[in-house]
Amino acid sequence: MKVLVVDDEQLVRRSLARAFRLKKYEVIEAEDGKKGLELWIEHKPEIVVLDVLMPGLSGPQVVSERGPQSESKVIMISAYSGEHDVTTITGEGIDLFIPKPFDDIFKVVERIEEVAGVR
């Protein structure tokens, strides 16, 4: 199963990627929304983890650009709780919103697996 992790914070991106790889997922990483959108279209991952605020395109903009043809489960993550929070994000093509910081990266991955129907 392929997972795309898109986050401009290298530590968050690498931590999520490492946790998914330990569970034997194929992981693709992008450091901004524009590259994330390109990789999403090219690789067609089953799970896409997007930060809300990023250079180029924000997470919600990436989802909007990708459009409804995607069958990926989309997980939005953010430390920012202003305009884009759990009440405004869900229902816009987003399957799950997870606030940062994470207490336990492995519990985050388990929660994503539950939403994706992997567990």
N, CA, C and O atoms as a MOPAC input file, in Angstrom:
PM7 MOZYME 1SCF
protein

 N      0.84400 1    -1.17500 1     0.00000 1
 C      0.00000 1     0.00000 1     0.00000 1
 C      0.89000 1     1.23800 1     0.00000 1
 O      1.90100 1     1.29200 1     0.70100 1
 N      0.50000 1     2.22800 1    -0.79400 1
 C      1.27900 1     3.46900 1    -0.90900 1
 C      0.69600 1     4.56900 1    -0.04000 1
 O     -0.51800 1     4.75300 1     0.04800 1
 N      1.60600 1     5.29400 1     0.59800 1
 C      1.24100 1     6.44500 1     1.42100 1
 C      2.04500 1     7.64000 1     0.93900 1
 O      3.26000 1     7.54200 1     0.76200 1
 N      1.37900 1     8.75900 1     0.72600 1
 C      2.04300 1    10.01400 1     0.39000 1
 C      1.97300 1    10.91200 1     1.61900 1
 O      0.88800 1    11.18100 1     2.13500 1
 N      3.13800 1    11.37900 1     2.09000 1
 C      3.21100 1    12.28400 1     3.22700 1
 C      3.71100 1    13.63200 1     2.71700 1
 O      4.82200 1    13.73600 1     2.19600 1
 N      2.87600 1    14.67000 1     2.87200 1
 C      3.20400 1    16.00500 1     2.37900 1
 C      3.21700 1    16.97000 1     3.56700 1
 O      2.17200 1    17.27600 1     4.14000 1
 N      4.40400 1    17.44100 1     3.92500 1
 C      4.54300 1    18.36900 1     5.04700 1
 C      5.84800 1    19.13000 1     4.87000 1
 O      6.88200 1    18.53900 1     4.55700 1
 N      5.79600 1    20.44700 1     5.07100 1
 C      7.01400 1    21.24400 1     4.92000 1
 C      7.93100 1    21.13100 1     6.13400 1
 O      9.09000 1    21.54000 1     6.06600 1
 N      7.43600 1    20.58800 1     7.23700 1
 C      8.28100 1    20.35600 1     8.40900 1
 C      8.97600 1    19.00500 1     8.24400 1
 O      8.34400 1    17.95100 1     8.32500 1
 N     10.28100 1    19.05600 1     8.01300 1
 C     11.03300 1    17.84200 1     7.73800 1
 C     10.90500 1    16.80600 1     8.85600 1
 O     10.76400 1    15.61600 1     8.57500 1
 N     10.95000 1    17.23300 1    10.10200 1
 C     10.87300 1    16.29700 1    11.22300 1
 C      9.53600 1    15.55500 1    11.23200 1
 O      9.50800 1    14.34300 1    11.44600 1
 N      8.45300 1    16.25100 1    11.00800 1
 C      7.12600 1    15.61600 1    10.97600 1
 C      7.03900 1    14.66200 1     9.79800 1
 O      6.60400 1    13.52000 1     9.94500 1
 N      7.45200 1    15.13200 1     8.63200 1
 C      7.39100 1    14.31100 1     7.40600 1
 C      8.19700 1    13.03100 1     7.56300 1
 O      7.70800 1    11.94000 1     7.26900 1
 N      9.42300 1    13.16900 1     8.02300 1
 C     10.30000 1    11.99600 1     8.17100 1
 C      9.81000 1    11.04600 1     9.25700 1
 O      9.91300 1     9.82800 1     9.11100 1
 N      9.27500 1    11.59800 1    10.34600 1
 C      8.76200 1    10.75200 1    11.43000 1
 C      7.57200 1     9.92000 1    10.96000 1
 O      7.50700 1     8.71900 1    11.22400 1
 N      6.64100 1    10.55500 1    10.27100 1
 C      5.50400 1     9.81700 1     9.73000 1
 C      5.95700 1     8.77500 1     8.71100 1
 O      5.49500 1     7.63400 1     8.72900 1
 N      6.85800 1     9.17300 1     7.82900 1
 C      7.35700 1     8.24500 1     6.80600 1
 C      8.02100 1     7.03600 1     7.46200 1
 O      7.79000 1     5.89900 1     7.04900 1
 N      8.82800 1     7.27200 1     8.46400 1
 C      9.51900 1     6.17100 1     9.15500 1
 C      8.50700 1     5.23700 1     9.82400 1
 O      8.64200 1     4.01700 1     9.73600 1
 N      7.50000 1     5.79900 1    10.48800 1
 C      6.48800 1     4.97500 1    11.15700 1
 C      5.71100 1     4.12200 1    10.14900 1
 O      5.42900 1     2.95500 1    10.42000 1
 N      5.36400 1     4.68700 1     8.99900 1
 C      4.67500 1     3.91600 1     7.96400 1
 C      5.59700 1     2.84800 1     7.36900 1
 O      5.16000 1     1.72600 1     7.11800 1
 N      6.85000 1     3.18600 1     7.14500 1
 C      7.78800 1     2.20100 1     6.57800 1
 C      8.00800 1     1.02500 1     7.52000 1
 O      8.17500 1    -0.10700 1     7.06600 1
 N      8.00900 1     1.27600 1     8.81600 1
 C      8.15100 1     0.18700 1     9.78400 1
 C      6.99500 1    -0.79800 1     9.67800 1
 O      7.13200 1    -1.96600 1    10.04200 1
 N      5.86300 1    -0.33100 1     9.18100 1
 C      4.70100 1    -1.20000 1     8.98800 1
 C      4.63500 1    -1.71900 1     7.54800 1
 O      3.61600 1    -2.25800 1     7.11700 1
 N      5.72700 1    -1.54800 1     6.82200 1
 C      5.88500 1    -2.09800 1     5.46400 1
 C      5.07900 1    -1.38800 1     4.38400 1
 O      4.75000 1    -1.99400 1     3.36400 1
 N      4.75400 1    -0.11000 1     4.59100 1
 C      4.10900 1     0.67500 1     3.55400 1
 C      5.16700 1     1.24400 1     2.61200 1
 O      6.30100 1     1.49700 1     3.01900 1
 N      4.79000 1     1.44100 1     1.36500 1
 C      5.62400 1     2.19200 1     0.42600 1
 C      5.30200 1     3.66400 1     0.67300 1
 O      4.14200 1     4.06700 1     0.59300 1
 N      6.32100 1     4.46600 1     0.97300 1
 C      6.09200 1     5.85900 1     1.34100 1
 C      6.74100 1     6.79800 1     0.33900 1
 O      7.89100 1     6.61400 1    -0.05900 1
 N      5.97900 1     7.80700 1    -0.05900 1
 C      6.45200 1     8.86200 1    -0.93600 1
 C      6.36400 1    10.15000 1    -0.12400 1
 O      5.37800 1    10.37100 1     0.57900 1
 N      7.38500 1    11.00200 1    -0.21400 1
 C      7.40500 1    12.23500 1     0.56800 1
 C      7.48300 1    13.46100 1    -0.33500 1
 O      8.10700 1    13.44400 1    -1.39600 1
 N      6.82600 1    14.52500 1     0.12300 1
 C      6.91600 1    15.81900 1    -0.55600 1
 C      6.99400 1    16.90900 1     0.49900 1
 O      6.38500 1    16.80900 1     1.56300 1
 N      7.75700 1    17.95600 1     0.18600 1
 C      7.98700 1    19.03400 1     1.14700 1
 C      7.09600 1    20.25300 1     0.92800 1
 O      7.17300 1    21.21500 1     1.69200 1
 N      6.25500 1    20.22500 1    -0.10000 1
 C      5.32500 1    21.33200 1    -0.30800 1
 C      4.10300 1    20.84200 1    -1.08400 1
 O      4.10000 1    19.74900 1    -1.65000 1
 N      3.07700 1    21.67200 1    -1.09300 1
 C      1.82100 1    21.28600 1    -1.70800 1
 C      1.89400 1    21.03600 1    -3.20600 1
 O      1.25300 1    20.11700 1    -3.71600 1
 N      2.66900 1    21.84300 1    -3.90800 1
 C      2.77100 1    21.67900 1    -5.37100 1
 C      3.38200 1    20.32600 1    -5.72500 1
 O      2.85800 1    19.60500 1    -6.57400 1
 N      4.48700 1    19.98600 1    -5.07400 1
 C      5.13700 1    18.69600 1    -5.32400 1
 C      4.23400 1    17.55300 1    -4.86100 1
 O      4.16300 1    16.50400 1    -5.50100 1
 N      3.54400 1    17.77600 1    -3.73200 1
 C      2.62000 1    16.75900 1    -3.24100 1
 C      1.52700 1    16.43800 1    -4.24100 1
 O      1.19700 1    15.27200 1    -4.45300 1
 N      0.96400 1    17.46900 1    -4.85700 1
 C     -0.08100 1    17.27000 1    -5.86000 1
 C      0.46900 1    16.48000 1    -7.04700 1
 O     -0.18300 1    15.55500 1    -7.53200 1
 N      1.66000 1    16.83800 1    -7.51200 1
 C      2.28500 1    16.12400 1    -8.63600 1
 C      2.47600 1    14.63700 1    -8.30800 1
 O      2.17500 1    13.76600 1    -9.12300 1
 N      2.98600 1    14.36400 1    -7.09200 1
 C      3.23300 1    12.97400 1    -6.69400 1
 C      1.92400 1    12.21300 1    -6.48400 1
 O      1.85900 1    11.01400 1    -6.75800 1
 N      0.89300 1    12.88500 1    -6.00700 1
 C     -0.41800 1    12.26000 1    -5.81200 1
 C     -0.96500 1    11.78900 1    -7.15800 1
 O     -1.43600 1    10.65800 1    -7.28500 1
 N     -0.89800 1    12.65700 1    -8.15100 1
 C     -1.39300 1    12.31500 1    -9.49500 1
 C     -0.55400 1    11.19900 1   -10.10700 1
 O     -1.09300 1    10.27400 1   -10.71500 1
 N      0.76500 1    11.28600 1    -9.94700 1
 C      1.67300 1    10.30100 1   -10.55300 1
 C      1.58300 1     8.92500 1    -9.89900 1
 O      1.53300 1     7.91900 1   -10.60600 1
 N      1.56000 1     8.85600 1    -8.57100 1
 C      1.67300 1     7.57500 1    -7.86400 1
 C      0.34800 1     6.97700 1    -7.39000 1
 O      0.29300 1     5.79100 1    -7.06600 1
 N     -0.71200 1     7.77400 1    -7.34400 1
 C     -2.03700 1     7.30700 1    -6.93000 1
 C     -2.00200 1     6.51500 1    -5.61400 1
 O     -2.40600 1     5.35200 1    -5.57700 1
 N     -1.51700 1     7.14900 1    -4.53200 1
 C     -1.43900 1     6.44300 1    -3.24800 1
 C     -2.82600 1     6.18900 1    -2.66200 1
 O     -3.78100 1     6.91200 1    -2.94700 1
 N     -2.91400 1     5.14800 1    -1.83900 1
 C     -4.17500 1     4.83900 1    -1.17000 1
 C     -4.43500 1     5.79100 1     0.00300 1
 O     -5.58500 1     6.07100 1     0.34200 1
 N     -3.34300 1     6.28900 1     0.62400 1
 C     -3.44700 1     7.20800 1     1.75600 1
 C     -2.61000 1     8.44900 1     1.46400 1
 O     -1.46100 1     8.34500 1     1.03400 1
 N     -3.19400 1     9.62900 1     1.70100 1
 C     -2.48000 1    10.90000 1     1.53700 1
 C     -2.57800 1    11.66100 1     2.85600 1
 O     -3.67200 1    11.93500 1     3.35000 1
 N     -1.41000 1    11.99800 1     3.42000 1
 C     -1.34600 1    12.78200 1     4.65100 1
 C     -0.83600 1    14.16500 1     4.26900 1
 O      0.27600 1    14.30400 1     3.76000 1
 N     -1.65600 1    15.19300 1     4.51700 1
 C     -1.33300 1    16.55900 1     4.10200 1
 C     -1.31500 1    17.51900 1     5.28900 1
 O     -2.21900 1    17.51200 1     6.12500 1
 N     -0.27600 1    18.33700 1     5.34700 1
 C     -0.27700 1    19.44100 1     6.29600 1
 C     -1.22900 1    20.50200 1     5.74600 1
 O     -1.42900 1    20.58900 1     4.53500 1
 N     -1.81000 1    21.29900 1     6.62400 1
 C     -2.72700 1    22.34700 1     6.16900 1
 C     -1.95500 1    23.50600 1     5.55700 1
 O     -2.21000 1    23.88600 1     4.41400 1
 N     -1.01700 1    24.07100 1     6.30500 1
 C     -0.28000 1    25.24800 1     5.83700 1
 C      1.09500 1    24.84500 1     5.30800 1
 O      1.94300 1    24.34800 1     6.05000 1
 N      1.29900 1    25.07100 1     3.99800 1
 C      2.57200 1    24.73300 1     3.34300 1
 C      2.85900 1    25.75300 1     2.25000 1
 O      1.95700 1    26.44900 1     1.78500 1
 N      4.12000 1    25.83400 1     1.84400 1
 C      4.44900 1    26.68900 1     0.70100 1
 C      3.82100 1    26.15300 1    -0.58500 1
 O      3.54000 1    24.96000 1    -0.70100 1
 N      3.61000 1    27.03200 1    -1.52900 1
 C      3.05600 1    26.62600 1    -2.82400 1
 C      1.55500 1    26.50000 1    -2.75300 1
 O      0.83000 1    27.44900 1    -3.05400 1
 N      1.08700 1    25.34300 1    -2.36000 1
 C     -0.34100 1    25.08300 1    -2.19000 1
 C     -0.58000 1    24.59200 1    -0.77300 1
 O      0.20800 1    23.80500 1    -0.24900 1
 N     -1.65600 1    25.04500 1    -0.14700 1
 C     -2.00600 1    24.53500 1     1.17500 1
 C     -2.62400 1    23.14200 1     1.01000 1
 O     -2.96300 1    22.73600 1    -0.10200 1
 N     -2.76500 1    22.42100 1     2.11000 1
 C     -3.39800 1    21.11200 1     2.05400 1
 C     -4.79100 1    21.15300 1     1.43500 1
 O     -5.07900 1    20.36600 1     0.53300 1
 N     -5.67700 1    22.06300 1     1.90200 1
 C     -7.00100 1    22.14200 1     1.27600 1
 C     -6.95000 1    22.49900 1    -0.21300 1
 O     -7.78500 1    22.02600 1    -0.98400 1
 N     -5.99000 1    23.32100 1    -0.62700 1
 C     -5.85200 1    23.64600 1    -2.05000 1
 C     -5.42500 1    22.41000 1    -2.84700 1
 O     -5.88800 1    22.20600 1    -3.96900 1
 N     -4.54700 1    21.59100 1    -2.27400 1
 C     -4.12000 1    20.36300 1    -2.94700 1
 C     -5.32500 1    19.45700 1    -3.16500 1
 O     -5.50700 1    18.91100 1    -4.25400 1
 N     -6.14400 1    19.29700 1    -2.13600 1
 C     -7.33700 1    18.45000 1    -2.25200 1
 C     -8.28200 1    19.01100 1    -3.31400 1
 O     -8.83200 1    18.25800 1    -4.11700 1
 N     -8.46600 1    20.30900 1    -3.31600 1
 C     -9.34100 1    20.95800 1    -4.29500 1
 C     -8.82200 1    20.76700 1    -5.71300 1
 O     -9.59400 1    20.47900 1    -6.62800 1
 N     -7.51800 1    20.92700 1    -5.89600 1
 C     -6.91100 1    20.75100 1    -7.22800 1
 C     -7.01600 1    19.30100 1    -7.70100 1
 O     -7.22500 1    19.04100 1    -8.88600 1
 N     -6.86900 1    18.36800 1    -6.77300 1
 C     -6.91500 1    16.94600 1    -7.12900 1
 C     -8.32300 1    16.55800 1    -7.56000 1
 O     -8.50200 1    15.75100 1    -8.47200 1
 N     -9.30700 1    17.13000 1    -6.90800 1
 C    -10.68800 1    16.90700 1    -7.31800 1
 C    -11.27300 1    15.60100 1    -6.82700 1
 O    -10.59900 1    14.81000 1    -6.16600 1
 N    -12.53100 1    15.38500 1    -7.15700 1
 C    -13.27200 1    14.23100 1    -6.63700 1
 C    -12.90400 1    12.89400 1    -7.26700 1
 O    -13.37900 1    11.85600 1    -6.80800 1
 N    -12.07700 1    12.89000 1    -8.29800 1
 C    -11.73500 1    11.62100 1    -8.95200 1
 C    -10.79400 1    10.76000 1    -8.11500 1
 O    -10.56900 1     9.59400 1    -8.44200 1
 N    -10.24500 1    11.31800 1    -7.04500 1
 C     -9.31600 1    10.56700 1    -6.21100 1
 C    -10.04600 1     9.56300 1    -5.33800 1
 O    -11.09700 1     9.86400 1    -4.77300 1
 N     -9.48300 1     8.36900 1    -5.23200 1
 C    -10.02900 1     7.34900 1    -4.34300 1
 C     -9.17700 1     7.23500 1    -3.08500 1
 O     -9.40100 1     6.34100 1    -2.26900 1
 N     -8.21100 1     8.12000 1    -2.91800 1
 C     -7.33300 1     8.09300 1    -1.75500 1
 C     -8.07400 1     8.52500 1    -0.50000 1
 O     -8.98100 1     9.35500 1    -0.55300 1
 N     -7.67600 1     7.95200 1     0.62800 1
 C     -8.12300 1     8.44000 1     1.92900 1
 C     -7.22400 1     9.62400 1     2.25700 1
 O     -6.00000 1     9.51400 1     2.18300 1
 N     -7.82000 1    10.74700 1     2.61700 1
 C     -7.06700 1    11.98000 1     2.84600 1
 C     -7.10400 1    12.34000 1     4.33100 1
 O     -8.16800 1    12.48400 1     4.93400 1
 N     -5.90600 1    12.47900 1     4.89700 1
 C     -5.75800 1    12.84300 1     6.29500 1
 C     -5.07900 1    14.20200 1     6.34200 1
 O     -3.98500 1    14.37300 1     5.80500 1
 N     -5.72200 1    15.16300 1     6.98200 1
 C     -5.17100 1    16.50900 1     7.10900 1
 C     -4.57900 1    16.64400 1     8.51000 1
 O     -5.19500 1    16.23600 1     9.49400 1
 N     -3.37400 1    17.22100 1     8.59200 1
 C     -2.72300 1    17.44200 1     9.88200 1
 C     -2.34500 1    18.90700 1    10.00000 1
 O     -2.00500 1    19.55000 1     9.00700 1
 N     -2.40600 1    19.43400 1    11.21700 1
 C     -2.02600 1    20.83200 1    11.38900 1
 C     -1.88000 1    21.20300 1    12.85100 1
 O     -2.59600 1    20.69200 1    13.71300 1
 N     -0.94600 1    22.09700 1    13.11600 1
 C     -0.81200 1    22.70600 1    14.44000 1
 C     -1.64500 1    23.97300 1    14.49200 1
 O     -1.90100 1    24.50900 1    15.57000 1
 N     -2.06500 1    24.44800 1    13.34200 1
 C     -2.84000 1    25.68100 1    13.23300 1
 C     -4.31600 1    25.36800 1    13.45500 1
 O     -4.87300 1    24.50100 1    12.78200 1
 N     -4.94000 1    26.05500 1    14.37600 1
 C     -6.33800 1    25.74500 1    14.66500 1
 C     -7.25600 1    26.92700 1    14.35800 1
 O     -8.30700 1    27.07900 1    14.97900 1
 N     -6.86300 1    27.74900 1    13.41400 1
 C     -7.68300 1    28.89900 1    13.04900 1
 C     -8.71900 1    28.52100 1    12.01500 1
 O     -9.62300 1    27.72900 1    12.28200 1
 N     -8.58200 1    29.09200 1    10.83500 1
 C     -9.54900 1    28.91000 1     9.74500 1
 C     -9.77300 1    27.43400 1     9.40500 1
 O    -10.90100 1    27.02000 1     9.14100 1
 N     -8.69600 1    26.64200 1     9.41300 1
 C     -8.79900 1    25.22900 1     9.04900 1
 C     -8.70100 1    24.37200 1    10.29800 1
 O     -7.60100 1    24.02900 1    10.73200 1
 N     -9.83800 1    24.02400 1    10.87900 1
 C     -9.83600 1    23.11100 1    12.00300 1
 C    -10.75100 1    21.94300 1    11.69100 1
 O    -11.28100 1    21.84100 1    10.58500 1
 N    -10.93400 1    21.07400 1    12.65100 1
 C    -11.68700 1    19.85200 1    12.39600 1
 C    -13.10900 1    20.13200 1    11.90300 1
 O    -13.64100 1    19.35100 1    11.11500 1
 N    -13.72700 1    21.20900 1    12.33900 1
 C    -15.10100 1    21.48600 1    11.91400 1
 C    -15.17800 1    22.01100 1    10.48700 1
 O    -16.17800 1    21.78200 1     9.80700 1
 N    -14.15600 1    22.70500 1    10.02000 1
 C    -14.20100 1    23.23500 1     8.65900 1
 C    -13.55300 1    22.29800 1     7.64500 1
 O    -13.89400 1    22.33500 1     6.46300 1
 N    -12.63200 1    21.46900 1     8.09000 1
 C    -11.91000 1    20.58800 1     7.17300 1
 C    -12.75500 1    19.39200 1     6.75000 1
 O    -12.83600 1    19.09700 1     5.55800 1
 N    -13.37500 1    18.70600 1     7.67800 1
 C    -14.12100 1    17.50200 1     7.33500 1
 C    -15.28400 1    17.86100 1     6.42000 1
 O    -15.90200 1    18.91600 1     6.56100 1
 N    -15.56600 1    16.97800 1     5.49500 1
 C    -16.63400 1    17.23800 1     4.54500 1
 C    -16.14200 1    17.90500 1     3.28300 1
 O    -16.92900 1    18.11900 1     2.36100 1
 N    -14.86700 1    18.24200 1     3.20900 1
 C    -14.28600 1    18.86900 1     2.01900 1
 C    -13.33900 1    17.89400 1     1.32600 1
 O    -12.29900 1    18.29800 1     0.80500 1
 N    -13.69800 1    16.61700 1     1.32000 1
 C    -12.82400 1    15.60800 1     0.72400 1
 C    -11.77100 1    15.11100 1     1.69700 1
 O    -10.82700 1    14.42800 1     1.29900 1
 N    -11.92500 1    15.44900 1     2.96800 1
 C    -10.97500 1    15.05800 1     3.99800 1
 C    -11.62400 1    13.97500 1     4.84800 1
 O    -12.75000 1    14.13800 1     5.31800 1
 N    -10.91600 1    12.87500 1     5.04300 1
 C    -11.45400 1    11.76000 1     5.81100 1
 C    -11.15000 1    11.85800 1     7.30400 1
 O    -11.87400 1    11.29700 1     8.12700 1
 N    -10.07700 1    12.57200 1     7.65300 1
 C     -9.68000 1    12.67700 1     9.05300 1
 C     -8.82300 1    13.91900 1     9.25100 1
 O     -7.99800 1    14.25000 1     8.39900 1
 N     -9.01800 1    14.60700 1    10.37700 1
 C     -8.16900 1    15.73300 1    10.75900 1
 C     -7.46400 1    15.35600 1    12.04900 1
 O     -8.10500 1    14.95900 1    13.02200 1
 N     -6.12700 1    15.48200 1    12.05600 1
 C     -5.33000 1    15.17800 1    13.24400 1
 C     -4.53500 1    16.42000 1    13.61900 1
 O     -3.74600 1    16.92000 1    12.81700 1
 N     -4.74200 1    16.92600 1    14.85000 1
 C     -3.97800 1    18.10100 1    15.28200 1
 C     -2.54100 1    17.74000 1    15.64900 1
 O     -2.27300 1    16.65400 1    16.16300 1
 N     -1.62700 1    18.66200 1    15.37800 1
 C     -0.24100 1    18.53700 1    15.82800 1
 C     -0.11500 1    19.35700 1    17.10900 1
 O     -0.92600 1    20.25700 1    17.32600 1
 N      0.84900 1    19.08700 1    17.94800 1
 C      1.85800 1    18.03200 1    17.83900 1
 C      1.27900 1    16.67000 1    18.20700 1
 O      0.24700 1    16.57000 1    18.87200 1
 N      1.96200 1    15.64100 1    17.76400 1
 C      1.55400 1    14.27500 1    18.05000 1
 C      2.21400 1    13.80600 1    19.34600 1
 O      3.40400 1    14.03300 1    19.56800 1
 N      1.43000 1    13.15300 1    20.19300 1
 C      2.00400 1    12.56500 1    21.40100 1
 C      2.71400 1    11.26100 1    21.06500 1
 O      3.78700 1    10.97400 1    21.59600 1
 N      2.10600 1    10.47300 1    20.17800 1
 C      2.63000 1     9.15300 1    19.83600 1
 C      2.42800 1     8.92400 1    18.33500 1
 O      1.30300 1     8.71400 1    17.88100 1
 N      3.49900 1     8.96600 1    17.58500 1
 C      3.42800 1     8.85000 1    16.12700 1
 C      2.81800 1     7.51400 1    15.69200 1
 O      2.15300 1     7.44000 1    14.65900 1
 N      3.04500 1     6.46200 1    16.47900 1
 C      2.51300 1     5.15000 1    16.11900 1
 C      1.00100 1     5.08300 1    16.32500 1
 O      0.30800 1     4.37800 1    15.59200 1
 N      0.48800 1     5.80400 1    17.30900 1
 C     -0.97100 1     5.88500 1    17.49000 1
 C     -1.60400 1     6.68300 1    16.34700 1
 O     -2.72300 1     6.39300 1    15.92300 1
 N     -0.88300 1     7.68100 1    15.85700 1
 C     -1.36400 1     8.45100 1    14.70500 1
 C     -1.49300 1     7.53400 1    13.49400 1
 O     -2.50100 1     7.56700 1    12.78900 1
 N     -0.47300 1     6.72000 1    13.25800 1
 C     -0.50200 1     5.78300 1    12.12600 1
 C     -1.64900 1     4.78500 1    12.29900 1
 O     -2.34500 1     4.47300 1    11.33300 1
 N     -1.85000 1     4.28600 1    13.50800 1
 C     -2.95900 1     3.35300 1    13.75500 1
 C     -4.30500 1     4.01100 1    13.47100 1
 O     -5.19300 1     3.38400 1    12.89300 1
 N     -4.45800 1     5.24800 1    13.86600 1
 C     -5.71700 1     5.97800 1    13.61300 1
 C     -5.94000 1     6.14800 1    12.11500 1
 O     -7.06200 1     6.00500 1    11.62900 1
 N     -4.87200 1     6.45200 1    11.38600 1
 C     -4.96200 1     6.58700 1     9.92600 1
 C     -5.34300 1     5.24300 1     9.29700 1
 O     -6.16200 1     5.19500 1     8.37900 1
 N     -4.75300 1     4.16500 1     9.78700 1
 C     -5.08700 1     2.84100 1     9.27200 1
 C     -6.56900 1     2.50500 1     9.49400 1
 O     -7.21200 1     1.91500 1     8.62600 1
 N     -7.09500 1     2.87900 1    10.64500 1
 C     -8.50800 1     2.63700 1    10.94200 1
 C     -9.39300 1     3.35100 1     9.92200 1
 O    -10.33100 1     2.76100 1     9.38600 1
 N     -9.09000 1     4.62300 1     9.65500 1
 C     -9.88300 1     5.40800 1     8.70200 1
 C     -9.74900 1     4.83300 1     7.28600 1
 O    -10.70400 1     4.84500 1     6.50900 1
 N     -8.56000 1     4.33300 1     6.96700 1
 C     -8.32500 1     3.76900 1     5.63000 1
 C     -8.85600 1     2.34100 1     5.49800 1
 O     -8.85100 1     1.77100 1     4.40700 1
 N     -9.31000 1     1.76800 1     6.60800 1
 C     -9.83800 1     0.40700 1     6.55300 1
 C     -8.77300 1    -0.65400 1     6.43200 1
 O     -9.02500 1    -1.73900 1     5.90800 1
 N     -7.57500 1    -0.34700 1     6.91600 1
 C     -6.44600 1    -1.26500 1     6.78200 1
 C     -6.37500 1    -2.22500 1     7.95200 1
 O     -5.91600 1    -3.35500 1     7.78300 1
 N     -6.80800 1    -1.82200 1     9.11400 1
 C     -6.65700 1    -2.62600 1    10.33600 1
 C     -7.66200 1    -3.73400 1    10.42100 1
 O     -7.66200 1    -4.49500 1    11.38900 1

